[in-house]
Amino acid sequence: MNMIKKIENWGDHHHPKWLDFFRILLGLVLMWKGIDFYINMHAFSNLMRGAFLGTAISISLLAHFIIVLHIIGGLAIALGTYTRTFCLINLPILIGAVFFINMSGGIFKPYSEFWISISVLAGLICFAIEGNGYLSVERQKIHPEEAL
């Protein structure tokens, strides 16, 4: 627990202001991917057709859980509230996307989503350490005198 507090303290004191724009972009990309996953649910339905009922229900619950976590987590990360928490919650989803979903699709194909997934995964790891930053809702609650 002491190591987590040291990482959190270091991230809070060594956070450049320009990095907040990447945090906001990361949140917007996560929301976009959650909405895109919802819109392209037909690909997910094709995956469920061959599964048994119990497996199909659990996969369906997992898919809806991923959609909700991406949209709510992306919004929270973009606003700068509970950034570390939502980054840590979204990490297993992105690790699964990188290693199980996107690796099998061919990483050098045109329009491959592997590189987007890698970039988002790197961003989640970065902001799990760095935290919110200056342009965040939580910072404005704690330090209102530093308002923009």
C-alpha positions as semicolon CSV with decimal commas, in nm:
position;residue;x (nm);y (nm);z (nm)
1;M;0,000;0,000;0,000
2;N;0,291;0,232;0,071
3;M;0,419;0,188;-0,287
4;I;0,079;0,287;-0,431
5;K;0,080;0,606;-0,221
6;K;0,433;0,688;-0,344
7;I;0,329;0,641;-0,708
8;E;0,017;0,852;-0,654
9;N;0,216;1,127;-0,481
10;W;0,480;1,128;-0,756
11;G;0,213;1,143;-1,028
12;D;0,040;1,434;-0,857
13;H;0,359;1,640;-0,831
14;H;0,517;1,559;-1,170
15;H;0,230;1,617;-1,408
16;P;0,290;1,856;-1,700
17;K;-0,011;2,061;-1,804
18;W;0,010;1,959;-2,172
19;L;-0,045;1,595;-2,074
20;D;-0,404;1,680;-1,977
21;F;-0,496;1,720;-2,342
22;F;-0,391;1,361;-2,405
23;R;-0,599;1,249;-2,106
24;I;-0,903;1,425;-2,251
25;L;-0,832;1,267;-2,592
26;L;-0,798;0,925;-2,428
27;G;-1,137;0,966;-2,262
28;L;-1,298;1,069;-2,590
29;V;-1,145;0,772;-2,773
30;L;-1,274;0,533;-2,505
31;M;-1,624;0,679;-2,535
32;W;-1,604;0,654;-2,916
33;K;-1,496;0,288;-2,897
34;G;-1,779;0,209;-2,654
35;I;-2,034;0,366;-2,888
36;D;-1,873;0,197;-3,189
37;F;-1,890;-0,140;-3,012
38;Y;-2,260;-0,081;-2,945
39;I;-2,330;0,024;-3,305
40;N;-2,147;-0,280;-3,447
41;M;-2,323;-0,528;-3,222
42;H;-2,404;-0,745;-3,527
43;A;-2,046;-0,872;-3,529
44;F;-2,091;-0,965;-3,166
45;S;-2,421;-1,137;-3,247
46;N;-2,243;-1,353;-3,505
47;L;-2,003;-1,462;-3,233
48;M;-2,291;-1,560;-3,004
49;R;-2,481;-1,769;-3,262
50;G;-2,254;-2,069;-3,222
51;A;-2,246;-2,052;-2,843
52;F;-2,470;-2,234;-2,599
53;L;-2,739;-2,041;-2,412
54;G;-2,540;-2,001;-2,087
55;T;-2,231;-1,896;-2,275
56;A;-2,431;-1,658;-2,496
57;I;-2,587;-1,490;-2,193
58;S;-2,251;-1,448;-2,017
59;I;-2,090;-1,313;-2,336
60;S;-2,383;-1,073;-2,380
61;L;-2,348;-0,948;-2,023
62;L;-1,975;-0,905;-2,075
63;A;-2,030;-0,706;-2,395
64;H;-2,277;-0,472;-2,230
65;F;-2,043;-0,436;-1,932
66;I;-1,760;-0,336;-2,170
67;I;-1,983;-0,082;-2,344
68;V;-2,087;0,079;-2,016
69;L;-1,732;0,084;-1,878
70;H;-1,594;0,241;-2,196
71;I;-1,858;0,514;-2,212
72;I;-1,872;0,601;-1,841
73;G;-1,499;0,548;-1,792
74;G;-1,415;0,757;-2,098
75;L;-1,637;1,040;-1,975
76;A;-1,480;1,028;-1,627
77;I;-1,127;1,020;-1,770
78;A;-1,201;1,310;-2,006
79;L;-1,347;1,517;-1,722
80;G;-1,064;1,423;-1,486
81;T;-1,259;1,257;-1,210
82;Y;-1,165;0,913;-1,073
83;T;-0,908;0,888;-1,353
84;R;-0,685;0,629;-1,188
85;T;-0,982;0,412;-1,093
86;F;-1,134;0,405;-1,440
87;C;-0,793;0,352;-1,601
88;L;-0,735;0,048;-1,382
89;I;-1,087;-0,083;-1,452
90;N;-1,042;-0,046;-1,830
91;L;-0,693;-0,204;-1,834
92;P;-0,811;-0,570;-1,845
93;I;-1,053;-0,487;-2,127
94;L;-0,778;-0,331;-2,337
95;I;-0,532;-0,609;-2,260
96;G;-0,795;-0,855;-2,385
97;A;-0,854;-0,642;-2,694
98;V;-0,483;-0,621;-2,777
99;F;-0,382;-0,981;-2,714
100;F;-0,694;-1,181;-2,796
101;I;-0,900;-0,981;-3,043
102;N;-0,668;-0,758;-3,247
103;M;-0,363;-0,987;-3,271
104;S;-0,562;-1,248;-3,462
105;G;-0,692;-0,992;-3,713
106;G;-0,355;-0,915;-3,868
107;I;-0,171;-0,616;-3,727
108;F;-0,032;-0,496;-4,060
109;K;-0,362;-0,493;-4,248
110;P;-0,489;-0,153;-4,355
111;Y;-0,722;0,002;-4,097
112;S;-0,611;-0,243;-3,831
113;E;-0,735;-0,143;-3,486
114;F;-0,435;-0,305;-3,320
115;W;-0,240;0,022;-3,311
116;I;-0,534;0,216;-3,167
117;S;-0,570;-0,048;-2,897
118;I;-0,198;-0,034;-2,818
119;S;-0,211;0,347;-2,796
120;V;-0,514;0,342;-2,566
121;L;-0,352;0,073;-2,351
122;A;-0,036;0,286;-2,319
123;G;-0,251;0,587;-2,230
124;L;-0,438;0,394;-1,963
125;I;-0,112;0,280;-1,805
126;C;0,025;0,635;-1,820
127;F;-0,278;0,796;-1,656
128;A;-0,314;0,518;-1,400
129;I;0,022;0,647;-1,275
130;E;-0,005;1,019;-1,358
131;G;-0,360;1,078;-1,243
132;N;-0,588;1,371;-1,323
133;G;-0,368;1,674;-1,376
134;Y;-0,450;2,043;-1,378
135;L;-0,744;2,047;-1,621
136;S;-0,971;1,824;-1,418
137;V;-1,293;1,840;-1,222
138;E;-1,132;1,699;-0,909
139;R;-0,849;1,952;-0,916
140;Q;-1,101;2,237;-0,939
141;K;-1,289;2,096;-0,637
142;I;-0,971;2,068;-0,431
143;H;-0,797;2,388;-0,552
144;P;-1,065;2,635;-0,668
145;E;-0,816;2,923;-0,651
146;E;-0,633;2,774;-0,949
147;A;-0,938;2,798;-1,176
148;L;-0,863;2,866;-1,537
